[in-house]
Amino acid sequence: MARLSKENLKKSGHIAAEITLVIAILCVVALATFGYRLKQGPLDIGFAAPFIQASLSDEARGVATEFDSVALHWPVFKGPVLLVFEDMHVKQDDKTLLNMNRAAVSLSYRALLIGQVKPKAIILDSPLLRIVRTKENSYEITRQTSPAEEDDRANIAVSDIIQSSLSMRNGERADDPLYGLSAIDINNAHIFVEDHVQRQTWQIPDANFRLLREPGVIDTDLAFQFSESDPVTRFNAVLKKGEGQNVALDTSFTSLNPSTLAEIFGLKTVKHNALLVDGSLKSILDENLSLQRLELSANAQDGAISLQNIPFTLSAFSMDFLLDKPEKVFALKNLQAKAGELTLNASGEGRIESNKVYFPLKATIQDVPIDALDPVWPENPNSDTSAREWLVEKMSVGTLQSLEASLPFDIILPADVANPEFAVTRWDVEVDDPTLDFAFSDVTVDYRSPLMPAENMSATGTYKDGVIDIAVSKATIGGLAVDKGSVILRDLEVENGGEADIDIHATGNLSSALDYIDREPIDLKKGLSFDADKATGQIDLNVAVDFPTIKDLKTEQVQVKVDATLNDVSLPRAVKDLTLSGGPYTLKAADGKIELNGSGFISQTPLELTLEEYIEPKGAPFMQRVRAKLVADYDLREKFGVTLDDYIGGNLPLDIIYESQADRSAVINAKANLTPVEFRIDPLDYKKDVAQAGAATAKILLKGDDILEVQNLNIDLPNGNIKNGRLGFGQVAGVTDVTKGTFEAVTLPENSFTLDFVRNENQAFVFTVNGARLDARPFLDNDREDREIQVSDEKQSEPPVVASGEVRYMRLSDEGGIENATFYADIERNGVVDRLEVDATVGNQPMALRYRTEPDTGKMRFQLDSLNAGAMLRALGLFETMQGGRLYIDADAIAGGHPNDMAGTIQIENFTVVDAPVLAKLINALSIEGLQELVQNQGMSFTRLVSQFTYQKTPEGTMVTFKDGATSGTEVGLTFEGQVNLTAGMMDISGTIVPLSTINSFIGKIPLVGQILTGGDALFAATYKMEGPSKEAAVKINPLSVLAPGIIRKVLFEGFDPAEKFENNLSGVNKN
């Protein structure tokens, strides 16, 4: 039994195995047949729709699934079997979660074997999805609906999907928003994005998305493009459960356009890019999925990026970025951007503070050709002028050796990093006071045409607070070598332009510097008074040019300052067509004014000079001002047309201030040091010797090249002065000459008077002299000049003179003068006296002189009448030892002779001669006892002297010739004739001397001898001859001579008629 049982059991086992095998085979065949059918296309299983609908619904969670049809499909042999739904709807609590025209769901095989329909994956084809960014800065996924369906819509929060997925272990979570799906595959989706933070909507027309879930891991792939012409951007993101409650997010991406993220996260300054970036992103999120740490590595090739609407073109780009919220660190590392020949390296580390990230970025560029900046430096459409214009467009050639930029960014963060109240704001980026440090070499800078460009410039510079500050170490401008300079540009980015301040120090040829300042907008050359085109020399130049950085710059908007030193210069026509040379001179120009100072030469004469000139004289205090100190020799004075050789002998030190106005009027204030020169006033016979102190000042008014007036003429001399002289000028015979004048006080030896004069309609000078003293000796002592005057002379350069006046004392000679003189003189152009009248007192007695044309005869007549002959002759310096008497001279001009030659009669009455050396010699020679003592003590009295005479100017001198002269007194009688040379002081006189009383009475007492000697008309007499110097003439006498008959009558003036009385002959002075 037991045996049977074992065999039966064994047999039964074989049967069971066979049956199982058959069943398995049948199952395999069935499955193969079923699989083959599924491979041929979807198999409609509508019969199972209620079962499947119930399996996909969850009453506990309020989830219901509806569809129109369902089919079974196995598209890939190794892939899952799919349930394909048409017009599928998923609702929760009667609100639609998903509407899908077509969807495919993969099933769990294990659940399927036990008769359950459990989805493992879902495939969506061409769905319309909407992603909503809420005001709370969370993201939800829903289907796209019409406004009417808005309330019948359920949303799925992305954060719920992530948190649910990462918290899953081996079993599914009851609150899983994906209901246990391990994969989601969305193809050709059209995604609409509503951003309630940025207040904007946008869409992705073509996107593919895949999500794979494992316990604690989410793996997603996203590929999308905005248009068919755009490249496909791909993302792969893996989320894993990290340490503690943190979440690790590792992302890689390709062909990402940064402007896409900029739009999503509200970076308004980054947009319109053509730059595609590849990279990776490692992030750590906290349990609330808030970002805690982010590490980004990115790179790109050949693209463009726009920041603040300013485009940048790049050939290569790479960067590493770190954000660490707990540590409050924000760092950019190893950023490198290449644009053409330019390579930019940048890095920076900032800190997160409150709602901002303060991020100081440092960027550097090394050894880039200046011309390589132009294609990569962005344009700034917000300003007419910019840093680009001044650092790129106006610079060429050369090399940018280095550039280091410091960009302190302030970044407003979104709500998940900053405080929640900022969730409704847009991300914003601000740059607070960026700075640049740079250096370049051998650059050409053309800041403004037609200004000369700076070439071969090497410099360092900074940009800070909107100011570009460039320090130049070398450059050339035209022929000038620049060894120091600065360029400061302010407010370049403002709407109406900023300011440019350019300062340079240069050396070189003066002609090069003049060419530089000749160009607009400096335009200073035209304001120079010298011939700049022919100027030569060396210059050490500082120039400061300030102007607004605007396109349509006007010359008047440019401020120029020049500070230069000139050496070895030659400035033609600097002063009155004369060349200014030498140096050093300083040349300054500022505020429209040019100033030249220094020591040099004017026409080979040393001088110290200050020249000031306004370029635009309108409204200026003067047009030109010249201060000069020099020693003017005759040649220089002649070039200025003022030789002064009538007054000055030697080289005259001058201190002159010349000031002219725009209307061509000018004032000269002159000071002269008369000490080192000989100073003369010939009309007054005054001379100051060299080394005697003296000074002169005057103010001269001019109009154009013509003198209008000389004012405040003052001359200080060692023994006198001339005060407050004033000379007026006008047109005389077509040229400018003196027309009037006044000297308020002339105080010189023997002179103290005021002088006024005017030029009358006949061009004659009319002088009026009044004062205490006048020395007339110079006017009476022009013997040489008088001898040279001829009536027929054609040369009549001197104007006629009319002089009149009253002085209390007028000196006529070294021996004396006249008092209370009233005079009038009329002198022709050739110096011939036409009229001379004088009334005065001399020796307390009146005198009168008349030299004028007689109306009856038309001849010149000379008359002199004095009631004190001795004082008159002494005043004239003719005879010093006569006392008293009356003098009368009456003479007429000699026809055909010198204009002042005359012939006439001299008559003196009742005079005494005391201590006369020549007469004493004559008396001594006679050896008459008692007569000599009389001459030396009491004097010899004479009743009368009469003689014919001629007064003539000859080549040998002024000659006075006496003829038929006789004089007699109580003691002696004389006859005389001969010549006296007044010029040489020589005399040659001869005659007869007759003792009239003592001698004759003594001889008459001798018997027989007296009768013999005095018989008839004869008396005892002697002949004499006086020859030699007038005051020391030699006397020769023959005491035994006998007077010829008639001599006694001549000596005793028998039959002589005396002259008419004084008051009957001469009336008062006529000043008309």
ChimeraX attribute file (.defattr): number of C-alpha atoms within 10 A of each C-alpha:
attribute: neighborCount
match mode: 1-to-1
recipient: residues
	/A:1	7
	/A:2	7
	/A:3	8
	/A:4	9
	/A:5	10
	/A:6	11
	/A:7	12
	/A:8	13
	/A:9	12
	/A:10	12
	/A:11	12
	/A:12	12
	/A:13	12
	/A:14	12
	/A:15	12
	/A:16	12
	/A:17	12
	/A:18	12
	/A:19	12
	/A:20	12
	/A:21	12
	/A:22	12
	/A:23	13
	/A:24	13
	/A:25	12
	/A:26	12
	/A:27	13
	/A:28	13
	/A:29	12
	/A:30	13
	/A:31	13
	/A:32	12
	/A:33	12
	/A:34	15
	/A:35	17
	/A:36	13
	/A:37	15
	/A:38	21
	/A:39	17
	/A:40	12
	/A:41	13
	/A:42	17
	/A:43	17
	/A:44	16
	/A:45	14
	/A:46	14
	/A:47	10
	/A:48	11
	/A:49	17
	/A:50	11
	/A:51	13
	/A:52	19
	/A:53	16
	/A:54	14
	/A:55	16
	/A:56	19
	/A:57	17
	/A:58	14
	/A:59	11
	/A:60	7
	/A:61	11
	/A:62	12
	/A:63	18
	/A:64	21
	/A:65	19
	/A:66	20
	/A:67	18
	/A:68	12
	/A:69	16
	/A:70	25
	/A:71	19
	/A:72	22
	/A:73	23
	/A:74	23
	/A:75	16
	/A:76	11
	/A:77	11
	/A:78	7
	/A:79	9
	/A:80	17
	/A:81	21
	/A:82	24
	/A:83	24
	/A:84	23
	/A:85	20
	/A:86	16
	/A:87	14
	/A:88	19
	/A:89	19
	/A:90	19
	/A:91	19
	/A:92	19
	/A:93	13
	/A:94	13
	/A:95	17
	/A:96	21
	/A:97	21
	/A:98	23
	/A:99	21
	/A:100	19
	/A:101	17
	/A:102	19
	/A:103	24
	/A:104	25
	/A:105	24
	/A:106	25
	/A:107	20
	/A:108	17
	/A:109	16
	/A:110	11
	/A:111	12
	/A:112	12
	/A:113	9
	/A:114	8
	/A:115	11
	/A:116	16
	/A:117	21
	/A:118	20
	/A:119	24
	/A:120	19
	/A:121	22
	/A:122	22
	/A:123	19
	/A:124	20
	/A:125	16
	/A:126	18
	/A:127	21
	/A:128	20
	/A:129	20
	/A:130	19
	/A:131	22
	/A:132	23
	/A:133	20
	/A:134	16
	/A:135	18
	/A:136	15
	/A:137	17
	/A:138	17
	/A:139	19
	/A:140	18
	/A:141	20
	/A:142	21
	/A:143	21
	/A:144	20
	/A:145	15
	/A:146	7
	/A:147	8
	/A:148	7
	/A:149	11
	/A:150	10
	/A:151	10
	/A:152	14
	/A:153	17
	/A:154	20
	/A:155	18
	/A:156	18
	/A:157	16
	/A:158	16
	/A:159	14
	/A:160	17
	/A:161	16
	/A:162	20
	/A:163	17
	/A:164	21
	/A:165	28
	/A:166	20
	/A:167	15
	/A:168	18
	/A:169	12
	/A:170	8
	/A:171	8
	/A:172	16
	/A:173	15
	/A:174	12
	/A:175	12
	/A:176	17
	/A:177	16
	/A:178	20
	/A:179	17
	/A:180	20
	/A:181	23
	/A:182	18
	/A:183	21
	/A:184	21
	/A:185	19
	/A:186	18
	/A:187	17
	/A:188	17
	/A:189	19
	/A:190	18
	/A:191	22
	/A:192	20
	/A:193	19
	/A:194	19
	/A:195	22
	/A:196	18
	/A:197	24
	/A:198	20
	/A:199	13
	/A:200	12
	/A:201	15
	/A:202	12
	/A:203	14
	/A:204	15
	/A:205	16
	/A:206	18
	/A:207	21
	/A:208	19
	/A:209	20
	/A:210	17
	/A:211	20
	/A:212	17
	/A:213	21
	/A:214	16
	/A:215	17
	/A:216	19
	/A:217	21
	/A:218	21
	/A:219	18
	/A:220	19
	/A:221	18
	/A:222	17
	/A:223	18
	/A:224	21
	/A:225	18
	/A:226	15
	/A:227	11
	/A:228	9
	/A:229	7
	/A:230	12
	/A:231	15
	/A:232	18
	/A:233	19
	/A:234	19
	/A:235	20
	/A:236	19
	/A:237	19
	/A:238	18
	/A:239	23
	/A:240	22
	/A:241	21
	/A:242	16
	/A:243	10
	/A:244	8
	/A:245	11
	/A:246	18
	/A:247	26
	/A:248	21
	/A:249	22
	/A:250	19
	/A:251	19
	/A:252	18
	/A:253	19
	/A:254	20
	/A:255	19
	/A:256	23
	/A:257	22
	/A:258	19
	/A:259	22
	/A:260	16
	/A:261	13
	/A:262	16
	/A:263	20
	/A:264	18
	/A:265	17
	/A:266	24
	/A:267	22
	/A:268	16
	/A:269	18
	/A:270	22
	/A:271	21
	/A:272	17
	/A:273	18
	/A:274	20
	/A:275	24
	/A:276	21
	/A:277	20
	/A:278	19
	/A:279	19
	/A:280	18
	/A:281	19
	/A:282	18
	/A:283	19
	/A:284	24
	/A:285	19
	/A:286	16
	/A:287	14
	/A:288	13
	/A:289	16
	/A:290	15
	/A:291	21
	/A:292	19
	/A:293	21
	/A:294	19
	/A:295	17
	/A:296	19
	/A:297	20
	/A:298	19
	/A:299	20
	/A:300	21
	/A:301	16
	/A:302	14
	/A:303	18
	/A:304	18
	/A:305	20
	/A:306	19
	/A:307	16
	/A:308	13
	/A:309	17
	/A:310	16
	/A:311	20
	/A:312	19
	/A:313	21
	/A:314	21
	/A:315	17
	/A:316	18
	/A:317	22
	/A:318	19
	/A:319	19
	/A:320	19
	/A:321	19
	/A:322	19
	/A:323	22
	/A:324	18
	/A:325	18
	/A:326	10
	/A:327	11
	/A:328	16
	/A:329	18
	/A:330	21
	/A:331	19
	/A:332	22
	/A:333	18
	/A:334	14
	/A:335	20
	/A:336	19
	/A:337	22
	/A:338	19
	/A:339	21
	/A:340	15
	/A:341	14
	/A:342	20
	/A:343	18
	/A:344	16
	/A:345	20
	/A:346	19
	/A:347	19
	/A:348	19
	/A:349	17
	/A:350	19
	/A:351	18
	/A:352	23
	/A:353	12
	/A:354	13
	/A:355	18
	/A:356	19
	/A:357	20
	/A:358	22
	/A:359	21
	/A:360	23
	/A:361	20
	/A:362	20
	/A:363	18
	/A:364	18
	/A:365	20
	/A:366	18
	/A:367	17
	/A:368	19
	/A:369	19
	/A:370	24
	/A:371	18
	/A:372	18
	/A:373	21
	/A:374	17
	/A:375	13
	/A:376	18
	/A:377	19
	/A:378	17
	/A:379	18
	/A:380	17
	/A:381	11
	/A:382	13
	/A:383	14
	/A:384	17
	/A:385	22
	/A:386	24
	/A:387	22
	/A:388	18
	/A:389	17
	/A:390	18
	/A:391	17
	/A:392	18
	/A:393	18
	/A:394	14
	/A:395	23
	/A:396	20
	/A:397	17
	/A:398	21
	/A:399	19
	/A:400	25
	/A:401	18
	/A:402	16
	/A:403	20
	/A:404	19
	/A:405	20
	/A:406	22
	/A:407	19
	/A:408	19
	/A:409	19
	/A:410	20
	/A:411	18
	/A:412	23
	/A:413	24
	/A:414	23
	/A:415	22
	/A:416	17
	/A:417	18
	/A:418	18
	/A:419	13
	/A:420	14
	/A:421	12
	/A:422	19
	/A:423	22
	/A:424	17
	/A:425	17
	/A:426	20
	/A:427	22
	/A:428	17
	/A:429	20
	/A:430	14
	/A:431	15
	/A:432	14
	/A:433	13
	/A:434	17
	/A:435	18
	/A:436	19
	/A:437	18
	/A:438	20
	/A:439	20
	/A:440	22
	/A:441	24
	/A:442	20
	/A:443	22
	/A:444	21
	/A:445	23
	/A:446	17
	/A:447	19
	/A:448	14
	/A:449	10
	/A:450	13
	/A:451	18
	/A:452	19
	/A:453	20
	/A:454	21
	/A:455	23
	/A:456	18
	/A:457	23
	/A:458	23
	/A:459	23
	/A:460	19
	/A:461	18
	/A:462	18
	/A:463	21
	/A:464	15
	/A:465	11
	/A:466	17
	/A:467	20
	/A:468	23
	/A:469	22
	/A:470	21
	/A:471	18
	/A:472	23
	/A:473	17
	/A:474	21
	/A:475	27
	/A:476	20
	/A:477	22
	/A:478	17
	/A:479	16
	/A:480	22
	/A:481	20
	/A:482	24
	/A:483	16
	/A:484	17
	/A:485	20
	/A:486	19
	/A:487	20
	/A:488	18
	/A:489	24
	/A:490	23
	/A:491	20
	/A:492	25
	/A:493	19
	/A:494	14
	/A:495	13
	/A:496	14
	/A:497	18
	/A:498	20
	/A:499	16
	/A:500	24
	/A:501	19
	/A:502	19
	/A:503	20
	/A:504	22
	/A:505	23
	/A:506	23
	/A:507	22
	/A:508	20
	/A:509	21
	/A:510	25
	/A:511	19
	/A:512	19
	/A:513	23
	/A:514	20
	/A:515	18
	/A:516	22
	/A:517	19
	/A:518	19
	/A:519	15
	/A:520	16
	/A:521	21
	/A:522	22
	/A:523	18
	/A:524	21
	/A:525	19
	/A:526	13
	/A:527	18
	/A:528	17
	/A:529	18
	/A:530	21
	/A:531	16
	/A:532	21
	/A:533	12
	/A:534	11
	/A:535	20
	/A:536	20
	/A:537	18
	/A:538	20
	/A:539	26
	/A:540	21
	/A:541	23
	/A:542	20
	/A:543	21
	/A:544	20
	/A:545	18
	/A:546	19
	/A:547	20
	/A:548	21
	/A:549	23
	/A:550	16
	/A:551	11
	/A:552	7
	/A:553	13
	/A:554	12
	/A:555	12
	/A:556	10
	/A:557	11
	/A:558	17
	/A:559	17
	/A:560	23
	/A:561	19
	/A:562	23
	/A:563	18
	/A:564	22
	/A:565	20
	/A:566	26
	/A:567	21
	/A:568	16
	/A:569	22
	/A:570	25
	/A:571	23
	/A:572	22
	/A:573	17
	/A:574	19
	/A:575	15
	/A:576	12
	/A:577	14
	/A:578	17
	/A:579	20
	/A:580	25
	/A:581	27
	/A:582	21
	/A:583	21
	/A:584	18
	/A:585	23
	/A:586	21
	/A:587	22
	/A:588	20
	/A:589	21
	/A:590	17
	/A:591	12
	/A:592	17
	/A:593	21
	/A:594	22
	/A:595	21
	/A:596	21
	/A:597	21
	/A:598	20
	/A:599	20
	/A:600	23
	/A:601	19
	/A:602	24
	/A:603	17
	/A:604	13
	/A:605	15
	/A:606	17
	/A:607	24
	/A:608	18
	/A:609	24
	/A:610	19
	/A:611	21
	/A:612	24
	/A:613	23
	/A:614	24
	/A:615	21
	/A:616	14
	/A:617	18
	/A:618	12
	/A:619	9
	/A:620	15
	/A:621	13
	/A:622	19
	/A:623	23
	/A:624	22
	/A:625	21
	/A:626	19
	/A:627	19
	/A:628	20
	/A:629	19
	/A:630	21
	/A:631	20
	/A:632	20
	/A:633	16
	/A:634	18
	/A:635	14
	/A:636	18
	/A:637	16
	/A:638	13
	/A:639	13
	/A:640	13
	/A:641	9
	/A:642	11
	/A:643	16
	/A:644	14
	/A:645	13
	/A:646	10
	/A:647	15
	/A:648	19
	/A:649	19
	/A:650	16
	/A:651	19
	/A:652	22
	/A:653	20
	/A:654	20
	/A:655	19
	/A:656	20
	/A:657	19
	/A:658	19
	/A:659	22
	/A:660	22
	/A:661	19
	/A:662	16
	/A:663	12
	/A:664	11
	/A:665	18
	/A:666	23
	/A:667	20
	/A:668	20
	/A:669	19
	/A:670	19
	/A:671	20
	/A:672	20
	/A:673	19
	/A:674	27
	/A:675	19
	/A:676	17
	/A:677	21
	/A:678	19
	/A:679	24
	/A:680	18
	/A:681	12
	/A:682	12
	/A:683	12
	/A:684	17
	/A:685	14
	/A:686	15
	/A:687	14
	/A:688	21
	/A:689	17
	/A:690	15
	/A:691	11
	/A:692	15
	/A:693	16
	/A:694	23
	/A:695	17
	/A:696	19
	/A:697	22
	/A:698	20
	/A:699	20
	/A:700	21
	/A:701	22
	/A:702	18
	/A:703	15
	/A:704	13
	/A:705	11
	/A:706	16
	/A:707	20
	/A:708	23
	/A:709	20
	/A:710	21
	/A:711	20
	/A:712	17
	/A:713	21
	/A:714	21
	/A:715	21
	/A:716	17
	/A:717	20
	/A:718	13
	/A:719	12
	/A:720	16
	/A:721	18
	/A:722	20
	/A:723	20
	/A:724	16
	/A:725	23
	/A:726	20
	/A:727	22
	/A:728	20
	/A:729	20
	/A:730	17
	/A:731	12
	/A:732	12
	/A:733	8
	/A:734	7
	/A:735	10
	/A:736	14
	/A:737	17
	/A:738	20
	/A:739	21
	/A:740	19
	/A:741	21
	/A:742	20
	/A:743	20
	/A:744	15
	/A:745	19
	/A:746	22
	/A:747	21
	/A:748	19
	/A:749	15
	/A:750	17
	/A:751	21
	/A:752	23
	/A:753	23
	/A:754	22
	/A:755	18
	/A:756	19
	/A:757	22
	/A:758	19
	/A:759	23
	/A:760	13
	/A:761	7
	/A:762	8
	/A:763	14
	/A:764	20
	/A:765	22
	/A:766	19
	/A:767	20
	/A:768	19
	/A:769	21
	/A:770	19
	/A:771	19
	/A:772	18
	/A:773	25
	/A:774	27
	/A:775	22
	/A:776	19
	/A:777	18
	/A:778	16
	/A:779	13
	/A:780	12
	/A:781	14
	/A:782	12
	/A:783	16
	/A:784	15
	/A:785	9
	/A:786	21
	/A:787	19
	/A:788	13
	/A:789	16
	/A:790	16
	/A:791	13
	/A:792	7
	/A:793	9
	/A:794	8
	/A:795	9
	/A:796	11
	/A:797	8
	/A:798	11
	/A:799	16
	/A:800	20
	/A:801	20
	/A:802	25
	/A:803	18
	/A:804	21
	/A:805	20
	/A:806	23
	/A:807	22
	/A:808	18
	/A:809	25
	/A:810	25
	/A:811	20
	/A:812	22
	/A:813	20
	/A:814	12
	/A:815	15
	/A:816	19
	/A:817	26
	/A:818	27
	/A:819	23
	/A:820	17
	/A:821	23
	/A:822	24
	/A:823	24
	/A:824	21
	/A:825	20
	/A:826	22
	/A:827	18
	/A:828	16
	/A:829	14
	/A:830	19
	/A:831	19
	/A:832	17
	/A:833	20
	/A:834	16
	/A:835	18
	/A:836	21
	/A:837	23
	/A:838	23
	/A:839	25
	/A:840	25
	/A:841	23
	/A:842	26
	/A:843	20
	/A:844	12
	/A:845	17
	/A:846	20
	/A:847	26
	/A:848	26
	/A:849	22
	/A:850	24
	/A:851	23
	/A:852	20
	/A:853	16
	/A:854	12
	/A:855	8
	/A:856	6
	/A:857	8
	/A:858	9
	/A:859	14
	/A:860	23
	/A:861	20
	/A:862	23
	/A:863	20
	/A:864	21
	/A:865	25
	/A:866	27
	/A:867	23
	/A:868	26
	/A:869	28
	/A:870	26
	/A:871	29
	/A:872	32
	/A:873	22
	/A:874	23
	/A:875	22
	/A:876	20
	/A:877	15
	/A:878	14
	/A:879	19
	/A:880	19
	/A:881	16
	/A:882	22
	/A:883	22
	/A:884	20
	/A:885	21
	/A:886	22
	/A:887	26
	/A:888	23
	/A:889	20
	/A:890	20
	/A:891	21
	/A:892	22
	/A:893	22
	/A:894	19
	/A:895	12
	/A:896	8
	/A:897	14
	/A:898	20
	/A:899	21
	/A:900	21
	/A:901	22
	/A:902	22
	/A:903	21
	/A:904	19
	/A:905	19
	/A:906	20
	/A:907	21
	/A:908	26
	/A:909	22
	/A:910	18
	/A:911	23
	/A:912	20
	/A:913	22
	/A:914	20
	/A:915	19
	/A:916	18
	/A:917	16
	/A:918	17
	/A:919	18
	/A:920	19
	/A:921	19
	/A:922	20
	/A:923	23
	/A:924	16
	/A:925	17
	/A:926	20
	/A:927	12
	/A:928	13
	/A:929	12
	/A:930	11
	/A:931	20
	/A:932	21
	/A:933	16
	/A:934	18
	/A:935	21
	/A:936	16
	/A:937	11
	/A:938	12
	/A:939	20
	/A:940	24
	/A:941	21
	/A:942	20
	/A:943	16
	/A:944	22
	/A:945	22
	/A:946	25
	/A:947	20
	/A:948	19
	/A:949	24
	/A:950	19
	/A:951	22
	/A:952	22
	/A:953	23
	/A:954	17
	/A:955	10
	/A:956	11
	/A:957	18
	/A:958	21
	/A:959	22
	/A:960	19
	/A:961	20
	/A:962	23
	/A:963	16
	/A:964	14
	/A:965	21
	/A:966	25
	/A:967	23
	/A:968	27
	/A:969	21
	/A:970	13
	/A:971	17
	/A:972	21
	/A:973	25
	/A:974	26
	/A:975	25
	/A:976	21
	/A:977	20
	/A:978	19
	/A:979	20
	/A:980	23
	/A:981	20
	/A:982	15
	/A:983	15
	/A:984	13
	/A:985	13
	/A:986	17
	/A:987	23
	/A:988	18
	/A:989	19
	/A:990	20
	/A:991	18
	/A:992	23
	/A:993	28
	/A:994	24
	/A:995	23
	/A:996	21
	/A:997	13
	/A:998	15
	/A:999	19
	/A:1000	18
	/A:1001	12
	/A:1002	10
	/A:1003	16
	/A:1004	18
	/A:1005	11
	/A:1006	12
	/A:1007	9
	/A:1008	10
	/A:1009	12
	/A:1010	17
	/A:1011	13
	/A:1012	13
	/A:1013	17
	/A:1014	16
	/A:1015	11
	/A:1016	9
	/A:1017	13
	/A:1018	16
	/A:1019	25
	/A:1020	20
	/A:1021	24
	/A:1022	20
	/A:1023	20
	/A:1024	21
	/A:1025	19
	/A:1026	22
	/A:1027	19
	/A:1028	15
	/A:1029	15
	/A:1030	20
	/A:1031	13
	/A:1032	14
	/A:1033	18
	/A:1034	16
	/A:1035	20
	/A:1036	15
	/A:1037	20
	/A:1038	15
	/A:1039	17
	/A:1040	11
	/A:1041	15
	/A:1042	18
	/A:1043	18
	/A:1044	11
	/A:1045	12
	/A:1046	12
	/A:1047	21
	/A:1048	20
	/A:1049	12
	/A:1050	19
	/A:1051	24
	/A:1052	19
	/A:1053	17
	/A:1054	10
	/A:1055	8
	/A:1056	10
	/A:1057	7
	/A:1058	12
	/A:1059	16
	/A:1060	9
	/A:1061	10
	/A:1062	18
	/A:1063	11
	/A:1064	7
	/A:1065	12
	/A:1066	17
	/A:1067	12
	/A:1068	15
	/A:1069	18
	/A:1070	14
	/A:1071	15
	/A:1072	6
